[in-house]
Amino acid sequence: MKNLASIVVLLLFFRCTPKPSTTNNWEVVLKTDREGTVLKGSKAALMNAVRNGSDIKIGWGGKREDLSIEHLSTPIWLAILSEKEVMAHLDPQVLSGIDWDSLNASYEDVSLLQKEWRVVLTTKGDFDAVWYDKKADTLIRRWPQKHKMTWFAKGNPDETAVPLFD
């Protein structure tokens, strides 16, 4: 009887234990090279994630012999272009200074506080960055680039969705 009770308790425990959820995990849905060639996942998977309202993050970076930097950002605006490419706008950021010798970031240069960094990027590897002076209402610099990018989704990115215009 004692063994039977132990078995029942074990069965109830395993049956009542929740299964791990994959909806709380970030998944790589698309990774592209600098030219937008798919290295992992697919553009269709990313479009499904956008259409399903999944949370999206985008990662990119750069490396030289003497330094490297990696970025991860949540876009504030996404668009699917002709059902082929995805574009994203990032939230404007106030510029900070980076001391590459000590690897510290700061707002020590207070003149940077009036300057913003704005970016629009696409699944084609396009990364168009601008530095904008809010106080003078002028464009300081435009810096179009190409980047390897990783697009992450959280939620139900695999669930097939119809275009938002249907």
Secondary structure, 3 states (H helix, E strand, C coil): CHHHHHHHHHHHHHHHCCCCCCCCCEEEEEEECCCCCEEEECHHHHHHHHHCCCEEEEEEEEECCCCEEEEEECEEEEEEECCCEEEEEECCEECCEEECCCCEEECCCHHHHHEEEEEEEECCCEEEEEEEECCCCEEEEEEEEECCEEEEEECCCCCCCCCCCC
